[in-house]
Amino acid sequence: MNLLCHICTSTDKHKIYQCREKMFGWGGEFIYYQCADCGCLQIATVPQDLGRFYPANYYSFRVRPISQHGLRSHLGAIRDRSMATGQGVVGRFINSFLPARADVVELADVPVQTTSRILDVGCGRGELLSILKRAGFSRVAGIDPYLPADVEVLPGLLVRKLPIEQVQDKFDLIMLHHVFEHIQQGEAMLASCQQHLTANGKLLLRFPTADSDVWENYRENWVQLDAPRHLFLHTRRSLELLAKRTGLNIDRWFCDSTAFQFWGSELYRRDIPLFDASGNANNPEMFFTPEEIRAFNAKSKLANAAQRGDQVVVILSRRNL
């Protein structure tokens, strides 16, 4: 099979993998190949009926805004503002016993302020936006072209059913959290994001990467391969090529993978889906001992430290010409 890499146009002898849908256990066969040059793992043919692989119980459709009221919410707001901006002793103390989400903590690496203009692309029903709004970020917005209609997440906070090409404003930060791997035209998306950044603006991507030990160990059973929903599983090399062509620089690249990479892949190796027949998520504690889960956590920390975890945070900026 002579396959063209959609990132670097290589036609070398790419390694081919026959993969199945495993999140829900539907099966089917989907051909993926890993480019022999840039390393990008990509689907050979995007299904024409791709939408059917995003059922009503797909996880991103179920998230809802975070509560804005009560003592726990107030403490969460103090913590999240501190962790996202890297400022505030009280918030860091609260984080020591009530940890913030990774996607909040990682904003300090951008960095951001509560006055930063932030756009969340592919944000679904705006859960992360509601967290930032609660934390005092006053200029946040979201878009998702796959929503059935605009969604008012909170009073004054709207997620619009729009592609980024139709957005008029510029932003200090544009975020794509676990969106980029679902996009068929990644280069066009990066180019659009670049055009919507302010002069010193940043682009933050989070996505699974084929530059990982778990991919090399589990291959077709890697839980974040997620056939056929994930179309491109980038490496640093393949993303650098796209960044260069779209006028962007990679400022930082670091791993934030979790134990999920191991226990999820182990379930797939045993032909156990992430969701049961009723649509309920399978609890890893049903299949693994506490000692095994602790070992998965420890292995994840080591993989992240060695830049070999299975998901990454990438911060990019506009290239000075």
C-alpha positions in Angstrom: 0.0 0.0 0.0 1.5 3.3 -1.2 0.5 5.9 1.3 1.2 9.7 1.4 1.9 11.4 4.7 -0.4 14.4 4.9 2.1 16.3 7.0 5.5 15.9 5.3 4.3 14.3 2.0 6.7 11.4 2.4 5.8 8.2 0.5 8.4 6.0 2.2 7.4 2.5 3.5 5.2 3.7 6.4 4.3 1.1 8.9 0.6 0.1 8.7 -1.7 -0.9 11.6 -5.2 -2.4 11.5 -7.2 -0.8 14.3 -10.7 -1.2 15.7 -13.1 1.1 17.6 -12.5 0.1 21.2 -14.0 2.9 23.4 -17.5 1.4 23.0 -16.4 -2.0 21.7 -18.0 -1.5 18.3 -15.2 -3.1 16.3 -14.8 -2.4 12.6 -11.5 -2.0 10.9 -9.6 1.2 10.3 -6.2 1.5 8.7 -3.7 3.8 10.4 -0.1 4.3 9.3 2.9 5.9 10.9 5.0 8.1 8.7 8.6 6.8 8.3 9.9 10.4 8.2 8.0 12.7 10.5 6.5 9.9 12.7 2.9 11.2 12.6 0.4 8.4 13.1 -2.6 9.0 10.9 -5.8 7.4 9.6 -5.7 6.2 6.0 -9.3 7.0 5.2 -11.6 9.2 7.3 -15.0 7.5 7.5 -17.7 9.3 5.6 -20.1 8.7 8.6 -17.6 9.9 11.2 -20.4 11.6 13.2 -21.9 8.2 14.2 -18.8 7.5 16.3 -19.7 10.4 18.6 -22.9 9.0 20.2 -25.0 11.0 22.7 -23.1 9.5 25.7 -19.7 10.6 24.3 -17.9 12.1 27.2 -17.5 15.7 25.9 -21.2 16.0 25.3 -22.0 15.2 29.0 -19.9 17.9 30.7 -21.8 20.8 32.3 -20.7 24.2 33.8 -19.1 24.2 37.2 -21.1 25.5 40.1 -20.5 29.2 40.8 -22.0 29.2 44.4 -21.2 27.9 47.8 -18.2 27.6 50.0 -16.5 24.8 48.0 -17.0 26.8 44.8 -15.5 29.9 46.5 -12.4 28.0 47.6 -12.1 26.5 44.1 -12.2 30.0 42.6 -9.4 31.2 44.8 -7.3 28.1 44.1 -7.9 28.2 40.3 -7.1 31.9 40.0 -3.9 31.3 41.9 -2.8 28.2 40.0 -3.7 29.6 36.5 -1.9 32.9 37.1 1.0 31.5 39.3 0.1 34.1 42.0 -1.4 33.8 45.5 -0.3 31.9 48.6 -3.8 31.1 49.8 -4.7 29.5 46.5 -1.6 27.4 46.5 -2.4 26.2 50.0 -5.9 25.2 49.0 -4.4 23.3 46.0 -2.4 21.2 48.4 -5.5 19.5 49.7 -8.0 20.2 46.9 -6.0 20.0 43.7 -6.9 22.0 40.6 -7.4 20.4 37.2 -4.4 20.0 35.0 -5.8 22.3 32.2 -6.1 25.1 34.8 -2.6 24.6 36.3 -1.0 24.5 32.9 -2.2 28.1 32.1 0.5 29.4 34.4 3.0 28.2 31.8 1.6 30.5 29.1 1.4 32.8 31.3 -2.1 34.4 31.7 -3.7 37.1 33.8 -7.4 37.5 34.7 -7.6 40.2 32.1 -6.2 38.1 29.3 -8.5 37.6 26.3 -9.0 33.8 26.0 -10.7 31.8 23.4 -11.4 28.1 23.9 -11.8 26.3 20.5 -13.9 23.1 20.5 -15.0 23.7 24.0 -18.3 21.8 23.9 -20.6 23.1 26.6 -17.9 25.3 28.2 -16.9 23.5 31.3 -13.4 24.9 31.4 -14.7 28.4 30.6 -17.1 28.2 33.6 -14.1 27.4 35.8 -12.1 30.4 34.5 -15.1 32.7 34.8 -15.6 31.6 38.4 -11.9 32.3 39.0 -12.3 35.9 37.9 -11.2 35.7 34.2 -13.5 38.3 32.7 -12.7 38.0 29.0 -13.2 34.4 28.1 -15.1 33.1 25.1 -15.7 29.7 23.4 -16.6 28.4 20.0 -17.6 24.9 18.8 -18.9 24.4 15.3 -20.3 21.0 16.2 -22.8 22.2 18.8 -26.4 22.1 17.6 -26.8 25.8 18.6 -25.2 28.6 20.6 -25.1 27.7 24.4 -25.3 30.2 27.2 -22.9 28.6 29.7 -23.5 31.2 32.4 -25.2 34.6 32.3 -22.9 36.7 30.0 -20.8 33.7 28.9 -21.8 32.3 25.5 -20.3 29.4 23.5 -21.0 30.1 19.9 -21.6 27.6 17.1 -18.9 29.0 14.9 -15.7 27.9 13.1 -12.7 30.0 14.1 -12.5 31.5 10.6 -15.7 33.5 11.4 -14.4 34.9 14.6 -13.7 38.6 14.4 -11.6 39.3 17.5 -7.9 38.6 18.4 -6.9 36.9 21.6 -4.0 36.7 24.0 -4.5 33.0 24.3 -6.3 30.5 22.1 -6.7 27.0 23.5 -7.5 23.6 21.9 -7.8 21.0 24.6 -7.9 17.5 23.0 -9.3 18.9 19.8 -6.4 18.9 17.4 -6.3 15.1 17.1 -9.9 15.2 15.8 -9.2 17.8 13.0 -8.6 16.7 9.5 -7.1 20.0 8.3 -4.7 20.7 11.1 -2.5 23.1 9.1 -5.5 25.3 8.2 -6.5 25.3 11.9 -3.1 26.4 13.0 -3.0 29.1 10.4 -6.4 30.4 11.5 -5.3 30.4 15.1 -2.2 32.3 14.2 -4.2 35.0 12.5 -6.4 35.4 15.6 -3.6 35.9 18.0 -2.5 39.3 19.3 1.1 40.3 18.7 2.3 38.6 21.9 -0.5 36.0 21.9 0.0 32.3 22.6 -1.6 29.2 21.3 -2.0 26.2 23.7 -2.6 22.7 22.3 -3.1 19.5 24.3 -3.2 16.2 22.4 -2.1 12.6 22.5 1.3 12.0 20.9 2.9 9.1 19.2 6.2 10.2 20.7 5.4 8.0 23.7 6.4 4.8 25.4 2.8 3.6 25.7 2.3 3.8 21.9 5.4 1.8 21.3 4.4 -0.8 23.9 0.7 -1.2 23.1 0.4 -0.2 19.4 -3.2 -1.0 18.3 -4.3 -1.3 21.9 -3.0 2.2 22.9 -6.1 3.8 24.5 -5.5 7.3 23.1 -5.2 6.0 19.5 -9.0 6.0 19.7 -9.9 4.8 16.2 -11.5 6.3 14.2 -12.1 9.5 16.1 -8.5 10.5 16.4 -7.3 11.3 12.8 -3.7 12.5 13.5 -1.5 11.6 16.4 1.4 14.0 16.1 5.0 13.8 17.1 7.2 16.7 17.9 8.7 16.5 14.4 5.4 16.5 12.6 4.0 19.4 14.7 7.2 21.4 14.1 6.6 21.1 10.4 3.1 22.4 10.7 4.1 25.2 13.0 6.9 26.4 10.7 4.5 26.5 7.7 1.9 28.5 9.6 4.2 31.1 11.1 4.4 29.7 14.6 7.2 28.8 17.0 7.0 26.0 19.6 7.9 27.7 22.9 7.3 24.7 25.2 6.5 21.0 24.9 5.9 18.9 28.0 3.9 15.8 28.9 0.9 15.7 31.2 -0.1 12.1 30.8 -1.8 10.2 33.6 -2.3 6.6 34.7 -5.1 6.3 32.2 -2.6 5.7 29.4 -1.7 2.4 31.1 -4.9 1.1 32.6 -6.9 2.1 29.5 -4.5 0.3 27.2 -4.5 -2.7 29.4 -8.3 -2.9 29.2 -8.1 -2.7 25.4 -5.4 -5.4 25.4 -8.0 -7.6 27.2 -10.8 -6.5 24.8 -12.6 -4.6 27.5 -14.1 -1.2 26.3 -14.1 2.0 28.3 -17.9 2.0 28.4 -20.2 -0.9 29.1 -23.3 -1.9 27.1 -25.4 0.6 29.1 -23.1 3.4 28.3 -21.5 3.6 31.8 -17.8 4.1 32.2 -15.9 1.1 33.4 -14.2 1.8 36.7 -10.5 0.7 36.6 -10.8 -0.4 40.2 -13.0 -3.2 38.9 -10.1 -4.6 36.9 -6.9 -3.6 38.7 -5.7 -3.8 42.3 -4.8 -0.6 44.3 -1.1 -1.6 43.9 -1.4 -1.9 40.1 -3.1 1.6 39.9 -0.3 3.1 42.1 2.2 1.5 39.8 0.5 3.0 36.7 0.6 6.4 38.4 4.3 6.0 39.2 5.1 4.9 35.6 3.2 7.9 34.3 5.3 10.4 36.4 8.5 8.8 35.1 7.3 8.9 31.5 6.3 12.6 31.8 9.7 13.4 33.3 11.4 11.7 30.4 9.1 13.5 27.9 7.7 10.1 26.9 4.2 10.4 28.3 1.3 9.8 25.9 -0.2 13.3 25.9 1.4 16.7 25.7 0.9 20.4 26.3 2.4 22.6 23.5 2.6 26.3 23.8 3.2 28.2 20.5 3.7 31.9 19.6 3.7 33.9 16.5 7.1 33.9 14.7 8.7 37.3 14.4 9.4 38.0 10.7 
